[in-house]
Amino acid sequence: MSKTFHSLSYPNYRLWFVSNLVSATAVWMQRVCQIWVVLTVLTDNSAVAVGFVTAFQFLPQMFLGPVGGVLADWVNRRRLIQITQIAVATIGLAMGVLLVTNTAELYHVYLAAVFSGVADALSSAVRNTFLSELVPTKSLPNAISLNSTSFNIARLFGPALAGLLIELVGPGWVFILNFALFAVPVLALAVMKEKYFFERKVVERHKGMLREGFAYVRTRSDIVAILVMIAVVSGLGLNFQVTQALMATEVYGEGAGSYGLLGSMLAIGSLSGALLSARRKAPRFSKLLVYAVAFGVVAIAASMAPTYTVFAILMVPTGFTMLTFLISVNTLVQISTPPELRGRVLAIYFAVNLGITPIGSPLVGWIGQVWGPRWSIAVGGIGSILIALIIFMWAKISWDVELHHLKRWPFVNIHGPRERHLNNNFRDIDDGMR
């Protein structure tokens, strides 16, 4: 099997990849449908309402994400994933029934967003750490990248399919269809064979587990820097559920099909970034800064697109730089964290990455409504560039690093002392981090 797809040689991971592809398609269909319902059915193109529904969906991550990390380090991960998938499916079914019967109100969507957000918050770290039970440690970076690949294949088809189905049968039936799609990963997890699982180190439940995770993160200046950077990039720049809807409807005057297509164009770039990342052994901290700047430049360019066609085309490099940045961050945090702490550290990362959305989405929605939709994208690009430059200057002083020019991508590299708190199992990876 090729280097890019070698994790698929493990039977349980194959089942996970396929089932994750199906469930991720349902997730993207549901997200697009949810935004469209709020924007065009329950309000009169209210950008603020769209921002709030997105915020409500991710608000639980800020408070419950770290709890999910504690669970990831000691519970049966497979069972918890099944439970949360069933919960999300049931919530979507209820929302679909309300829409089909014409009894849906805006607060119903808000409640559905909150409850599904709770399920996601409890399972985010669990889903990511579960990969270490499906493949050996040496294949973990590849498995993480392929996991993102399946998610972005779904992003490629899910939004366009949702847009088509909304026009053909209405948004309510899209929610109802998703109930069946969410059942696929539940069944796939049930049929996985015990003999193909890789041994995990289960932490005995004890008091202070969450505090241990925060204490460890404080000793890692590189992870602290990553958390600051992801807070700005994610909070201001990764609100495409809001910004694409605003650009499609208000700037270009397009309908549901065109809005769904924008998500697919973003996914083409994201998929390319995920596949490229799958070929790499390990990410480097220096490249995170380069990817953040590259994303910022492309986002600013997209905000100035004169036509819908140009905007749609620019979604490809936007998705590429966005996903390359996110995968590199996720992988770097996972492979450099001790297995017994990985769930809690990942949960803190997700609490920042996804938990910042309740702050960022309403703000971006407000900017789109007051300053105009183009600024809702531009502010994310500007913020991404500025925070990358600030982190670089901080690292240059704190780590005594040097900037070196390269003749090929990413064109610059940062050299400096290694972080001393990395897991000993990954010393070989650490050598190339900076």
BALUMDO-248471 format. One record per residue (C-alpha): residue number from 1; x, y, z. Coordinates in steps of 0.05 Angstrom, whole numbers, plus 5000, padded with zeros to 4 digits. Layout:
BEGIN
{nr:NUM; u:X; v:Y; w:Z}
...
//
This chain:
BEGIN
{nr:1; u:5000; v:5000; w:5000}
{nr:2; u:5026; v:5070; w:4984}
{nr:3; u:5058; v:5114; w:5036}
{nr:4; u:4999; v:5161; w:5035}
{nr:5; u:4947; v:5108; w:5053}
{nr:6; u:4987; v:5057; w:5093}
{nr:7; u:4943; v:5064; w:5156}
{nr:8; u:4887; v:5032; w:5116}
{nr:9; u:4924; v:4966; w:5120}
{nr:10; u:4899; v:4959; w:5191}
{nr:11; u:4828; v:4926; w:5191}
{nr:12; u:4796; v:4966; w:5247}
{nr:13; u:4823; v:5031; w:5218}
{nr:14; u:4792; v:5014; w:5151}
{nr:15; u:4724; v:5007; w:5184}
{nr:16; u:4735; v:5072; w:5221}
{nr:17; u:4755; v:5109; w:5157}
{nr:18; u:4694; v:5088; w:5118}
{nr:19; u:4645; v:5099; w:5175}
{nr:20; u:4676; v:5166; w:5191}
{nr:21; u:4667; v:5186; w:5118}
{nr:22; u:4592; v:5171; w:5122}
{nr:23; u:4581; v:5205; w:5189}
{nr:24; u:4623; v:5266; w:5168}
{nr:25; u:4580; v:5273; w:5106}
{nr:26; u:4519; v:5274; w:5151}
{nr:27; u:4553; v:5326; w:5196}
{nr:28; u:4566; v:5373; w:5137}
{nr:29; u:4497; v:5364; w:5109}
{nr:30; u:4467; v:5380; w:5177}
{nr:31; u:4511; v:5441; w:5187}
{nr:32; u:4494; v:5470; w:5119}
{nr:33; u:4420; v:5455; w:5128}
{nr:34; u:4420; v:5486; w:5198}
{nr:35; u:4452; v:5551; w:5174}
{nr:36; u:4405; v:5554; w:5114}
{nr:37; u:4343; v:5545; w:5157}
{nr:38; u:4364; v:5600; w:5204}
{nr:39; u:4384; v:5648; w:5148}
{nr:40; u:4326; v:5639; w:5101}
{nr:41; u:4269; v:5602; w:5136}
{nr:42; u:4267; v:5627; w:5208}
{nr:43; u:4298; v:5696; w:5199}
{nr:44; u:4304; v:5748; w:5144}
{nr:45; u:4378; v:5737; w:5128}
{nr:46; u:4401; v:5752; w:5199}
{nr:47; u:4476; v:5745; w:5202}
{nr:48; u:4474; v:5754; w:5278}
{nr:49; u:4426; v:5695; w:5285}
{nr:50; u:4472; v:5652; w:5242}
{nr:51; u:4530; v:5672; w:5287}
{nr:52; u:4492; v:5654; w:5349}
{nr:53; u:4470; v:5586; w:5326}
{nr:54; u:4542; v:5570; w:5309}
{nr:55; u:4563; v:5597; w:5377}
{nr:56; u:4512; v:5554; w:5413}
{nr:57; u:4537; v:5493; w:5377}
{nr:58; u:4608; v:5503; w:5400}
{nr:59; u:4596; v:5535; w:5468}
{nr:60; u:4595; v:5468; w:5505}
{nr:61; u:4665; v:5454; w:5480}
{nr:62; u:4692; v:5510; w:5523}
{nr:63; u:4664; v:5481; w:5587}
{nr:64; u:4657; v:5406; w:5574}
{nr:65; u:4715; v:5395; w:5526}
{nr:66; u:4766; v:5385; w:5583}
{nr:67; u:4717; v:5336; w:5616}
{nr:68; u:4717; v:5297; w:5551}
{nr:69; u:4792; v:5294; w:5555}
{nr:70; u:4790; v:5263; w:5624}
{nr:71; u:4740; v:5212; w:5597}
{nr:72; u:4786; v:5197; w:5538}
{nr:73; u:4842; v:5175; w:5585}
{nr:74; u:4802; v:5124; w:5625}
{nr:75; u:4735; v:5104; w:5593}
{nr:76; u:4719; v:5054; w:5538}
{nr:77; u:4728; v:5102; w:5479}
{nr:78; u:4690; v:5059; w:5429}
{nr:79; u:4627; v:5057; w:5472}
{nr:80; u:4628; v:5131; w:5487}
{nr:81; u:4634; v:5148; w:5412}
{nr:82; u:4574; v:5103; w:5398}
{nr:83; u:4532; v:5137; w:5452}
{nr:84; u:4548; v:5208; w:5428}
{nr:85; u:4534; v:5189; w:5355}
{nr:86; u:4465; v:5163; w:5374}
{nr:87; u:4452; v:5227; w:5412}
{nr:88; u:4470; v:5272; w:5353}
{nr:89; u:4428; v:5229; w:5306}
{nr:90; u:4367; v:5234; w:5352}
{nr:91; u:4373; v:5309; w:5358}
{nr:92; u:4376; v:5316; w:5283}
{nr:93; u:4315; v:5272; w:5275}
{nr:94; u:4275; v:5315; w:5323}
{nr:95; u:4295; v:5378; w:5286}
{nr:96; u:4274; v:5347; w:5220}
{nr:97; u:4205; v:5328; w:5247}
{nr:98; u:4195; v:5400; w:5272}
{nr:99; u:4213; v:5428; w:5204}
{nr:100; u:4170; v:5378; w:5164}
{nr:101; u:4110; v:5393; w:5208}
{nr:102; u:4122; v:5469; w:5202}
{nr:103; u:4127; v:5477; w:5278}
{nr:104; u:4201; v:5496; w:5281}
{nr:105; u:4221; v:5560; w:5316}
{nr:106; u:4288; v:5594; w:5320}
{nr:107; u:4298; v:5573; w:5392}
{nr:108; u:4289; v:5500; w:5371}
{nr:109; u:4351; v:5507; w:5327}
{nr:110; u:4388; v:5540; w:5384}
{nr:111; u:4370; v:5482; w:5431}
{nr:112; u:4389; v:5430; w:5379}
{nr:113; u:4456; v:5465; w:5369}
{nr:114; u:4470; v:5465; w:5444}
{nr:115; u:4452; v:5392; w:5455}
{nr:116; u:4492; v:5368; w:5394}
{nr:117; u:4549; v:5412; w:5419}
{nr:118; u:4548; v:5376; w:5485}
{nr:119; u:4555; v:5308; w:5450}
{nr:120; u:4612; v:5335; w:5407}
{nr:121; u:4648; v:5366; w:5467}
{nr:122; u:4648; v:5299; w:5504}
{nr:123; u:4672; v:5260; w:5444}
{nr:124; u:4723; v:5306; w:5408}
{nr:125; u:4784; v:5284; w:5448}
{nr:126; u:4757; v:5212; w:5451}
{nr:127; u:4751; v:5207; w:5376}
{nr:128; u:4821; v:5233; w:5365}
{nr:129; u:4855; v:5191; w:5418}
{nr:130; u:4817; v:5129; w:5394}
{nr:131; u:4861; v:5129; w:5332}
{nr:132; u:4920; v:5105; w:5375}
{nr:133; u:4880; v:5041; w:5388}
{nr:134; u:4870; v:5029; w:5313}
{nr:135; u:4942; v:5038; w:5288}
{nr:136; u:5012; v:5031; w:5318}
{nr:137; u:5047; v:5093; w:5344}
{nr:138; u:5091; v:5100; w:5282}
{nr:139; u:5029; v:5106; w:5238}
{nr:140; u:4993; v:5157; w:5281}
{nr:141; u:5012; v:5219; w:5240}
{nr:142; u:4987; v:5184; w:5177}
{nr:143; u:4923; v:5161; w:5212}
{nr:144; u:4909; v:5232; w:5236}
{nr:145; u:4918; v:5260; w:5166}
{nr:146; u:4874; v:5206; w:5134}
{nr:147; u:4822; v:5220; w:5187}
{nr:148; u:4821; v:5292; w:5163}
{nr:149; u:4820; v:5266; w:5091}
{nr:150; u:4755; v:5229; w:5103}
{nr:151; u:4725; v:5289; w:5138}
{nr:152; u:4743; v:5333; w:5078}
{nr:153; u:4719; v:5283; w:5026}
{nr:154; u:4654; v:5290; w:5063}
{nr:155; u:4660; v:5366; w:5062}
{nr:156; u:4669; v:5360; w:4987}
{nr:157; u:4603; v:5324; w:4976}
{nr:158; u:4562; v:5340; w:5038}
{nr:159; u:4549; v:5414; w:5028}
{nr:160; u:4533; v:5406; w:4954}
{nr:161; u:4487; v:5347; w:4968}
{nr:162; u:4453; v:5386; w:5024}
{nr:163; u:4442; v:5445; w:4978}
{nr:164; u:4412; v:5400; w:4924}
{nr:165; u:4366; v:5363; w:4974}
{nr:166; u:4343; v:5428; w:5006}
{nr:167; u:4319; v:5452; w:4938}
{nr:168; u:4288; v:5384; w:4920}
{nr:169; u:4255; v:5360; w:4985}
{nr:170; u:4265; v:5415; w:5037}
{nr:171; u:4311; v:5421; w:5097}
{nr:172; u:4269; v:5379; w:5144}
{nr:173; u:4279; v:5316; w:5103}
{nr:174; u:4354; v:5328; w:5102}
{nr:175; u:4355; v:5324; w:5178}
{nr:176; u:4314; v:5260; w:5176}
{nr:177; u:4359; v:5228; w:5124}
{nr:178; u:4419; v:5243; w:5168}
{nr:179; u:4390; v:5199; w:5223}
{nr:180; u:4403; v:5138; w:5179}
{nr:181; u:4473; v:5162; w:5160}
{nr:182; u:4493; v:5171; w:5233}
{nr:183; u:4475; v:5098; w:5246}
{nr:184; u:4532; v:5074; w:5202}
{nr:185; u:4590; v:5090; w:5249}
{nr:186; u:4552; v:5061; w:5308}
{nr:187; u:4547; v:4994; w:5271}
{nr:188; u:4619; v:4997; w:5245}
{nr:189; u:4646; v:5007; w:5316}
{nr:190; u:4604; v:4948; w:5339}
{nr:191; u:4635; v:4899; w:5288}
{nr:192; u:4708; v:4918; w:5300}
{nr:193; u:4748; v:4858; w:5323}
{nr:194; u:4784; v:4860; w:5390}
{nr:195; u:4845; v:4824; w:5363}
{nr:196; u:4860; v:4881; w:5316}
{nr:197; u:4862; v:4935; w:5370}
{nr:198; u:4929; v:4962; w:5394}
{nr:199; u:4942; v:4964; w:5468}
{nr:200; u:4928; v:5029; w:5503}
{nr:201; u:4952; v:5054; w:5570}
{nr:202; u:4889; v:5063; w:5612}
{nr:203; u:4896; v:5114; w:5668}
{nr:204; u:4864; v:5095; w:5734}
{nr:205; u:4810; v:5145; w:5752}
{nr:206; u:4832; v:5191; w:5808}
{nr:207; u:4821; v:5261; w:5834}
{nr:208; u:4857; v:5319; w:5800}
{nr:209; u:4861; v:5287; w:5731}
{nr:210; u:4838; v:5351; w:5696}
{nr:211; u:4885; v:5393; w:5738}
{nr:212; u:4943; v:5348; w:5716}
{nr:213; u:4928; v:5362; w:5643}
{nr:214; u:4929; v:5438; w:5654}
{nr:215; u:4993; v:5432; w:5695}
{nr:216; u:5028; v:5394; w:5640}
{nr:217; u:5007; v:5444; w:5586}
{nr:218; u:5037; v:5500; w:5628}
{nr:219; u:5105; v:5466; w:5625}
{nr:220; u:5102; v:5465; w:5548}
{nr:221; u:5116; v:5534; w:5520}
{nr:222; u:5106; v:5507; w:5449}
{nr:223; u:5036; v:5482; w:5464}
{nr:224; u:5019; v:5547; w:5499}
{nr:225; u:5041; v:5585; w:5436}
{nr:226; u:4999; v:5538; w:5393}
{nr:227; u:4938; v:5550; w:5437}
{nr:228; u:4945; v:5625; w:5430}
{nr:229; u:4953; v:5620; w:5355}
{nr:230; u:4895; v:5573; w:5345}
{nr:231; u:4850; v:5617; w:5387}
{nr:232; u:4860; v:5676; w:5339}
{nr:233; u:4860; v:5637; w:5274}
{nr:234; u:4800; v:5595; w:5293}
{nr:235; u:4761; v:5650; w:5328}
{nr:236; u:4767; v:5700; w:5271}
{nr:237; u:4786; v:5661; w:5209}
{nr:238; u:4751; v:5593; w:5210}
{nr:239; u:4678; v:5616; w:5211}
{nr:240; u:4661; v:5593; w:5141}
{nr:241; u:4592; v:5570; w:5161}
{nr:242; u:4577; v:5643; w:5173}
{nr:243; u:4620; v:5678; w:5121}
{nr:244; u:4603; v:5635; w:5061}
{nr:245; u:4529; v:5642; w:5074}
{nr:246; u:4536; v:5718; w:5078}
{nr:247; u:4579; v:5722; w:5015}
{nr:248; u:4534; v:5676; w:4975}
{nr:249; u:4468; v:5710; w:4993}
{nr:250; u:4485; v:5783; w:5005}
{nr:251; u:4545; v:5797; w:4960}
{nr:252; u:4531; v:5752; w:4901}
{nr:253; u:4456; v:5740; w:4907}
{nr:254; u:4461; v:5664; w:4900}
{nr:255; u:4416; v:5609; w:4926}
{nr:256; u:4423; v:5545; w:4967}
{nr:257; u:4457; v:5505; w:4912}
{nr:258; u:4512; v:5557; w:4902}
{nr:259; u:4521; v:5564; w:4977}
{nr:260; u:4530; v:5489; w:4983}
{nr:261; u:4580; v:5490; w:4925}
{nr:262; u:4625; v:5538; w:4963}
{nr:263; u:4632; v:5486; w:5018}
{nr:264; u:4653; v:5435; w:4966}
{nr:265; u:4705; v:5481; w:4936}
{nr:266; u:4734; v:5493; w:5005}
{nr:267; u:4735; v:5418; w:5013}
{nr:268; u:4775; v:5407; w:4949}
{nr:269; u:4831; v:5449; w:4978}
{nr:270; u:4823; v:5417; w:5047}
{nr:271; u:4827; v:5347; w:5017}
{nr:272; u:4890; v:5365; w:4980}
{nr:273; u:4921; v:5391; w:5044}
{nr:274; u:4901; v:5329; w:5082}
{nr:275; u:4930; v:5281; w:5030}
{nr:276; u:4995; v:5320; w:5028}
{nr:277; u:5000; v:5319; w:5104}
{nr:278; u:4989; v:5243; w:5102}
{nr:279; u:5056; v:5235; w:5066}
{nr:280; u:5095; v:5272; w:5120}
{nr:281; u:5126; v:5237; w:5180}
{nr:282; u:5117; v:5294; w:5229}
{nr:283; u:5100; v:5368; w:5228}
{nr:284; u:5147; v:5424; w:5249}
{nr:285; u:5129; v:5482; w:5293}
{nr:286; u:5161; v:5531; w:5244}
{nr:287; u:5114; v:5511; w:5189}
{nr:288; u:5053; v:5525; w:5232}
{nr:289; u:5072; v:5599; w:5228}
{nr:290; u:5081; v:5596; w:5153}
{nr:291; u:5014; v:5561; w:5143}
{nr:292; u:4979; v:5613; w:5187}
{nr:293; u:5008; v:5670; w:5145}
{nr:294; u:4991; v:5634; w:5080}
{nr:295; u:4919; v:5624; w:5103}
{nr:296; u:4914; v:5697; w:5121}
{nr:297; u:4938; v:5720; w:5053}
{nr:298; u:4889; v:5676; w:5016}
{nr:299; u:4831; v:5695; w:5061}
{nr:300; u:4844; v:5769; w:5048}
{nr:301; u:4846; v:5755; w:4973}
{nr:302; u:4779; v:5718; w:4978}
{nr:303; u:4747; v:5776; w:5014}
{nr:304; u:4762; v:5820; w:4955}
{nr:305; u:4737; v:5771; w:4901}
{nr:306; u:4696; v:5812; w:4850}
{nr:307; u:4651; v:5754; w:4828}
{nr:308; u:4621; v:5691; w:4855}
{nr:309; u:4664; v:5649; w:4808}
{nr:310; u:4729; v:5681; w:4832}
{nr:311; u:4707; v:5673; w:4904}
{nr:312; u:4691; v:5599; w:4894}
{nr:313; u:4759; v:5587; w:4861}
{nr:314; u:4795; v:5621; w:4919}
{nr:315; u:4761; v:5574; w:4967}
{nr:316; u:4808; v:5519; w:4942}
{nr:317; u:4873; v:5550; w:4966}
{nr:318; u:4837; v:5575; w:5028}
{nr:319; u:4817; v:5503; w:5045}
{nr:320; u:4887; v:5478; w:5030}
{nr:321; u:4923; v:5526; w:5076}
{nr:322; u:4870; v:5520; w:5130}
{nr:323; u:4872; v:5444; w:5133}
{nr:324; u:4947; v:5439; w:5129}
{nr:325; u:4952; v:5486; w:5188}
{nr:326; u:4899; v:5448; w:5229}
{nr:327; u:4927; v:5379; w:5215}
{nr:328; u:4997; v:5401; w:5232}
{nr:329; u:4973; v:5430; w:5298}
{nr:330; u:4933; v:5368; w:5316}
{nr:331; u:4989; v:5320; w:5298}
{nr:332; u:5042; v:5360; w:5334}
{nr:333; u:5002; v:5362; w:5398}
{nr:334; u:4986; v:5287; w:5396}
{nr:335; u:5054; v:5258; w:5379}
{nr:336; u:5091; v:5302; w:5429}
{nr:337; u:5046; v:5287; w:5488}
{nr:338; u:5053; v:5225; w:5534}
{nr:339; u:4998; v:5173; w:5520}
{nr:340; u:4972; v:5176; w:5591}
{nr:341; u:4960; v:5252; w:5584}
{nr:342; u:4941; v:5255; w:5511}
{nr:343; u:4866; v:5257; w:5520}
{nr:344; u:4868; v:5313; w:5570}
{nr:345; u:4918; v:5355; w:5530}
{nr:346; u:4878; v:5345; w:5466}
{nr:347; u:4815; v:5365; w:5502}
{nr:348; u:4847; v:5430; w:5524}
{nr:349; u:4868; v:5442; w:5452}
{nr:350; u:4797; v:5429; w:5427}
{nr:351; u:4768; v:5472; w:5483}
{nr:352; u:4808; v:5530; w:5454}
{nr:353; u:4801; v:5512; w:5381}
{nr:354; u:4726; v:5499; w:5382}
{nr:355; u:4708; v:5534; w:5446}
{nr:356; u:4731; v:5601; w:5418}
{nr:357; u:4676; v:5596; w:5366}
{nr:358; u:4621; v:5621; w:5412}
{nr:359; u:4660; v:5686; w:5417}
{nr:360; u:4685; v:5689; w:5346}
{nr:361; u:4622; v:5670; w:5308}
{nr:362; u:4576; v:5725; w:5336}
{nr:363; u:4632; v:5775; w:5328}
{nr:364; u:4644; v:5755; w:5256}
{nr:365; u:4569; v:5756; w:5243}
{nr:366; u:4565; v:5825; w:5273}
{nr:367; u:4623; v:5849; w:5230}
{nr:368; u:4588; v:5820; w:5169}
{nr:369; u:4524; v:5856; w:5185}
{nr:370; u:4554; v:5923; w:5205}
{nr:371; u:4617; v:5929; w:5162}
{nr:372; u:4595; v:5883; w:5106}
{nr:373; u:4606; v:5809; w:5089}
{nr:374; u:4674; v:5820; w:5058}
{nr:375; u:4702; v:5846; w:5124}
{nr:376; u:4677; v:5783; w:5159}
{nr:377; u:4729; v:5744; w:5119}
{nr:378; u:4783; v:5797; w:5116}
{nr:379; u:4787; v:5805; w:5192}
{nr:380; u:4804; v:5731; w:5198}
{nr:381; u:4860; v:5737; w:5148}
{nr:382; u:4889; v:5798; w:5181}
{nr:383; u:4885; v:5767; w:5250}
{nr:384; u:4920; v:5703; w:5226}
{nr:385; u:4979; v:5741; w:5197}
{nr:386; u:4987; v:5785; w:5258}
{nr:387; u:4986; v:5728; w:5309}
{nr:388; u:5036; v:5688; w:5268}
{nr:389; u:5084; v:5747; w:5268}
{nr:390; u:5074; v:5759; w:5342}
{nr:391; u:5087; v:5686; w:5359}
{nr:392; u:5149; v:5687; w:5315}
{nr:393; u:5177; v:5748; w:5351}
{nr:394; u:5161; v:5717; w:5418}
{nr:395; u:5195; v:5651; w:5398}
{nr:396; u:5256; v:5688; w:5371}
{nr:397; u:5266; v:5721; w:5439}
{nr:398; u:5245; v:5663; w:5484}
{nr:399; u:5275; v:5605; w:5446}
{nr:400; u:5333; v:5643; w:5414}
{nr:401; u:5313; v:5619; w:5345}
{nr:402; u:5339; v:5639; w:5277}
{nr:403; u:5302; v:5649; w:5212}
{nr:404; u:5330; v:5615; w:5150}
{nr:405; u:5309; v:5623; w:5077}
{nr:406; u:5291; v:5561; w:5037}
{nr:407; u:5288; v:5556; w:4961}
{nr:408; u:5224; v:5514; w:4963}
{nr:409; u:5159; v:5511; w:5003}
{nr:410; u:5150; v:5534; w:5057}
{nr:411; u:5207; v:5582; w:5038}
{nr:412; u:5228; v:5595; w:5110}
{nr:413; u:5249; v:5552; w:5168}
{nr:414; u:5262; v:5565; w:5241}
{nr:415; u:5320; v:5534; w:5278}
{nr:416; u:5330; v:5535; w:5353}
{nr:417; u:5334; v:5495; w:5417}
{nr:418; u:5288; v:5436; w:5426}
{nr:419; u:5231; v:5438; w:5475}
{nr:420; u:5254; v:5396; w:5534}
{nr:421; u:5188; v:5369; w:5557}
{nr:422; u:5170; v:5324; w:5499}
{nr:423; u:5153; v:5251; w:5507}
{nr:424; u:5217; v:5210; w:5502}
{nr:425; u:5183; v:5164; w:5451}
{nr:426; u:5185; v:5221; w:5401}
{nr:427; u:5255; v:5248; w:5409}
{nr:428; u:5269; v:5232; w:5336}
{nr:429; u:5209; v:5272; w:5315}
{nr:430; u:5228; v:5329; w:5361}
{nr:431; u:5295; v:5337; w:5326}
{nr:432; u:5260; v:5368; w:5266}
{nr:433; u:5205; v:5407; w:5301}
{nr:434; u:5240; v:5473; w:5295}
//
